[in-house]
Structures are given as structure tokens and as C-alpha cells.
Amino acid sequence: MTKKLYKGIDIFKLVAALGIVAIHTGIRFFNILGRLGVPFFVVISSFFFFKHYFRLNNVLKRKNYIKKFLVRLGLLFLTWEVFYIPLALNEFLKISNRKIEGKSLLLYIFDFFYPVPSNANGWGPSWYLIAMFMALPIFIGIFYLCKKESNNFRYLVCNY
């Protein structure tokens, strides 16, 4: 089986990636275009994931594919967090006014798990990875729930 190329999607992925960079750097024209980038990446990632997922013909292969995908996302997230540690430490020092005390440590721990005011943990910049990690099992569950419900509906309709 030959691998199908999606040249149009690849070109738009480049444009969308540049647009997302523009959002974070404040470039005016691409900033507007970049707002389409994240939804585009969600749709394209889902398309390619489920295209492969539904081709797998047994439950074990599908489970292994999901595990492999989630491990890749998890490793990407952990890699990002390792690179983000210097920025997180800088945020901690800002929060603590350059002093390490019990109160500042507790405040940093709170900000680490609930990063609204400071974004001290890197979760803000990596929200997309977290969202993909959490959404995948939800969407697969919804698919199987809908499939089960449609089978029940088909059973009811065919038997009456």
C-alpha cells in the first residue's frame, strides 16, 4: 500500500503554523489568519488519527494505537515541560520576590496547579497537548456510545 500525500494540507499546515507563531509574536496580518490555525490542527489531527484508527481491524491493534498516540503526546508534553523549567523558575522567583519562603512556595504550588495569574507551570503554552490528551478518550467513547445507540435504534426500527 502506497502512502497518500496530502500536499494541500501540508501547505495549509505551514501557513497555519506561521499564523500561530504570529499570534504569539504579535504580527498583525498573520495574527488574524493564525486564529484559524488551532481549529485547523484539531480537525487535521483528528482526521489523520481516526483515518488510521478505523482501518485497524481488531480491538488489540486499536488499543495499542491509542496507547502509542497517547505516549507520544505525553512525551511531547514532558519534553516541553523540561524546556519550560527555566521560565517556570523565573516565574517562581517573580512570585516570591526573589525570596524562597514557605508562603511563596505554597503560592507557587497553587499557581502550578491553577496557573491563572502567573502561568508558572507551562501548561498555558502547552494547552493544546493537554486538550488532545484528554479529548481522545472522550471522542472514542462518544463514537462507541453513538455506534451502540445507532445499533439499538436500527434493531428497534427493523423489528417493528
C-alpha positions as a Markdown table, in Angstrom:
| # | Residue | x | y | z |
|---|---|---|---|---|
| 1 | Met | 0.0 | 0.0 | 0.0 |
| 2 | Thr | 1.4 | 3.4 | -1.0 |
| 3 | Lys | 1.3 | 6.3 | 1.3 |
| 4 | Lys | -1.1 | 9.0 | 0.1 |
| 5 | Leu | 0.3 | 12.5 | 0.1 |
| 6 | Tyr | -1.8 | 15.5 | 1.1 |
| 7 | Lys | 0.1 | 18.4 | -0.4 |
| 8 | Gly | -2.7 | 20.9 | 0.1 |
| 9 | Ile | -3.0 | 20.0 | 3.8 |
| 10 | Asp | 0.8 | 20.2 | 4.2 |
| 11 | Ile | 0.8 | 23.7 | 2.7 |
| 12 | Phe | -2.0 | 24.9 | 4.9 |
| 13 | Lys | -0.3 | 23.4 | 7.9 |
| 14 | Leu | 2.7 | 25.5 | 7.2 |
| 15 | Val | 0.5 | 28.6 | 6.8 |
| 16 | Ala | -1.4 | 27.7 | 10.0 |
| 17 | Ala | 1.8 | 27.2 | 11.9 |
| 18 | Leu | 3.2 | 30.6 | 10.8 |
| 19 | Gly | -0.2 | 32.1 | 11.8 |
| 20 | Ile | 0.1 | 30.6 | 15.3 |
| 21 | Val | 3.6 | 31.9 | 15.7 |
| 22 | Ala | 2.3 | 35.3 | 14.6 |
| 23 | Ile | -0.4 | 35.2 | 17.3 |
| 24 | His | 2.4 | 34.7 | 19.9 |
| 25 | Thr | 4.7 | 37.4 | 18.4 |
| 26 | Gly | 2.0 | 40.0 | 17.6 |
| 27 | Ile | 2.4 | 40.2 | 13.8 |
| 28 | Arg | -0.8 | 42.0 | 12.7 |
| 29 | Phe | -2.0 | 40.4 | 9.4 |
| 30 | Phe | -0.9 | 36.8 | 10.2 |
| 31 | Asn | -2.4 | 37.2 | 13.7 |
| 32 | Ile | -5.9 | 37.2 | 12.1 |
| 33 | Leu | -5.0 | 34.3 | 9.9 |
| 34 | Gly | -3.4 | 32.5 | 12.8 |
| 35 | Arg | -6.7 | 32.3 | 14.7 |
| 36 | Leu | -7.8 | 29.6 | 12.2 |
| 37 | Gly | -4.6 | 27.6 | 12.9 |
| 38 | Val | -5.6 | 25.9 | 16.1 |
| 39 | Pro | -9.0 | 24.7 | 15.0 |
| 40 | Phe | -7.4 | 23.5 | 11.7 |
| 41 | Phe | -4.8 | 21.5 | 13.6 |
| 42 | Val | -7.5 | 19.9 | 15.8 |
| 43 | Val | -9.5 | 18.9 | 12.7 |
| 44 | Ile | -6.5 | 17.6 | 10.8 |
| 45 | Ser | -5.0 | 15.8 | 13.7 |
| 46 | Ser | -8.4 | 14.1 | 14.3 |
| 47 | Phe | -8.8 | 13.3 | 10.6 |
| 48 | Phe | -5.4 | 11.5 | 10.4 |
| 49 | Phe | -5.8 | 9.8 | 13.7 |
| 50 | Phe | -9.2 | 8.4 | 13.0 |
| 51 | Lys | -8.4 | 7.6 | 9.4 |
| 52 | His | -5.8 | 5.2 | 10.7 |
| 53 | Tyr | -7.7 | 4.1 | 13.8 |
| 54 | Phe | -10.8 | 2.9 | 11.8 |
| 55 | Arg | -8.6 | 0.9 | 9.4 |
| 56 | Leu | -7.4 | -1.3 | 12.2 |
| 57 | Asn | -9.4 | -4.4 | 12.2 |
| 58 | Asn | -9.2 | -5.7 | 15.8 |
| 59 | Val | -9.5 | -4.3 | 19.3 |
| 60 | Leu | -6.0 | -5.1 | 20.4 |
| 61 | Lys | -4.5 | -3.1 | 17.4 |
| 62 | Arg | -6.8 | -0.2 | 18.2 |
| 63 | Lys | -5.8 | -0.2 | 21.9 |
| 64 | Asn | -2.1 | -0.3 | 21.0 |
| 65 | Tyr | -2.6 | 2.5 | 18.5 |
| 66 | Ile | -4.3 | 4.7 | 21.2 |
| 67 | Lys | -1.6 | 3.9 | 23.7 |
| 68 | Lys | 1.2 | 4.7 | 21.2 |
| 69 | Phe | -0.5 | 8.0 | 20.3 |
| 70 | Leu | -1.1 | 9.0 | 24.0 |
| 71 | Val | 2.5 | 8.1 | 24.9 |
| 72 | Arg | 3.8 | 10.3 | 22.0 |
| 73 | Leu | 1.6 | 13.2 | 23.2 |
| 74 | Gly | 2.8 | 12.6 | 26.8 |
| 75 | Leu | 6.4 | 12.5 | 25.8 |
| 76 | Leu | 6.0 | 15.7 | 23.8 |
| 77 | Phe | 4.3 | 17.4 | 26.8 |
| 78 | Leu | 7.1 | 16.2 | 29.2 |
| 79 | Thr | 9.8 | 17.4 | 26.7 |
| 80 | Trp | 8.1 | 20.8 | 26.6 |
| 81 | Glu | 7.9 | 20.9 | 30.4 |
| 82 | Val | 11.7 | 20.2 | 30.7 |
| 83 | Phe | 12.4 | 23.1 | 28.3 |
| 84 | Tyr | 10.0 | 25.3 | 30.3 |
| 85 | Ile | 11.6 | 24.7 | 33.7 |
| 86 | Pro | 13.9 | 27.8 | 33.4 |
| 87 | Leu | 10.9 | 30.0 | 32.6 |
| 88 | Ala | 8.9 | 28.4 | 35.4 |
| 89 | Leu | 11.8 | 29.0 | 37.9 |
| 90 | Asn | 11.9 | 32.6 | 36.8 |
| 91 | Glu | 8.1 | 32.9 | 37.4 |
| 92 | Phe | 8.6 | 31.4 | 40.8 |
| 93 | Leu | 11.3 | 34.0 | 41.7 |
| 94 | Lys | 8.9 | 36.7 | 40.5 |
| 95 | Ile | 6.1 | 35.4 | 42.6 |
| 96 | Ser | 8.3 | 35.0 | 45.7 |
| 97 | Asn | 10.0 | 38.4 | 45.3 |
| 98 | Arg | 13.4 | 36.7 | 45.0 |
| 99 | Lys | 13.0 | 35.1 | 48.4 |
| 100 | Ile | 12.2 | 31.4 | 49.0 |
| 101 | Glu | 9.9 | 31.2 | 51.9 |
| 102 | Gly | 7.1 | 28.8 | 52.9 |
| 103 | Lys | 4.4 | 31.3 | 51.8 |
| 104 | Ser | 6.0 | 31.8 | 48.4 |
| 105 | Leu | 6.5 | 28.1 | 47.9 |
| 106 | Leu | 2.8 | 27.4 | 48.7 |
| 107 | Leu | 1.8 | 30.2 | 46.3 |
| 108 | Tyr | 3.9 | 28.7 | 43.6 |
| 109 | Ile | 2.5 | 25.2 | 44.2 |
| 110 | Phe | -1.0 | 26.7 | 43.9 |
| 111 | Asp | 0.0 | 28.6 | 40.7 |
| 112 | Phe | 1.5 | 25.4 | 39.4 |
| 113 | Phe | -1.9 | 23.6 | 39.6 |
| 114 | Tyr | -4.1 | 26.6 | 38.9 |
| 115 | Pro | -2.0 | 28.9 | 36.7 |
| 116 | Val | -4.4 | 31.8 | 36.1 |
| 117 | Pro | -2.4 | 34.8 | 37.3 |
| 118 | Ser | 1.2 | 33.7 | 36.6 |
| 119 | Asn | 1.3 | 30.7 | 34.2 |
| 120 | Ala | 4.1 | 29.4 | 36.3 |
| 121 | Asn | 4.0 | 25.8 | 35.0 |
| 122 | Gly | 4.0 | 25.9 | 31.2 |
| 123 | Trp | 0.5 | 24.4 | 31.0 |
| 124 | Gly | -0.7 | 27.6 | 29.3 |
| 125 | Pro | 1.6 | 27.3 | 26.3 |
| 126 | Ser | 1.1 | 23.5 | 26.1 |
| 127 | Trp | -2.7 | 23.6 | 26.5 |
| 128 | Tyr | -3.2 | 22.1 | 23.0 |
| 129 | Leu | -1.3 | 18.9 | 24.0 |
| 130 | Ile | -3.2 | 18.6 | 27.2 |
| 131 | Ala | -6.5 | 19.1 | 25.3 |
| 132 | Met | -5.6 | 16.4 | 22.8 |
| 133 | Phe | -4.6 | 14.0 | 25.5 |
| 134 | Met | -7.9 | 14.5 | 27.3 |
| 135 | Ala | -10.1 | 14.7 | 24.2 |
| 136 | Leu | -9.0 | 11.5 | 22.6 |
| 137 | Pro | -10.6 | 9.0 | 25.0 |
| 138 | Ile | -13.7 | 11.2 | 25.2 |
| 139 | Phe | -14.2 | 11.2 | 21.4 |
| 140 | Ile | -13.6 | 7.5 | 21.2 |
| 141 | Gly | -16.1 | 6.9 | 24.0 |
| 142 | Ile | -18.6 | 9.1 | 22.3 |
| 143 | Phe | -18.1 | 7.2 | 19.0 |
| 144 | Tyr | -18.7 | 3.8 | 20.6 |
| 145 | Leu | -21.7 | 5.2 | 22.5 |
| 146 | Cys | -23.2 | 6.6 | 19.3 |
| 147 | Lys | -22.5 | 3.4 | 17.5 |
| 148 | Lys | -24.2 | 1.4 | 20.2 |
| 149 | Glu | -27.2 | 3.7 | 20.3 |
| 150 | Ser | -27.5 | 3.6 | 16.5 |
| 151 | Asn | -27.4 | -0.3 | 16.6 |
| 152 | Asn | -30.2 | -0.2 | 19.2 |
| 153 | Phe | -32.2 | 2.2 | 17.1 |
| 154 | Arg | -31.6 | 0.0 | 14.0 |
| 155 | Tyr | -32.8 | -3.0 | 16.0 |
| 156 | Leu | -35.9 | -1.3 | 17.1 |
| 157 | Val | -36.8 | 0.0 | 13.6 |
| 158 | Cys | -36.1 | -3.3 | 11.9 |
| 159 | Asn | -38.2 | -5.3 | 14.3 |
| 160 | Tyr | -41.3 | -3.2 | 14.1 |
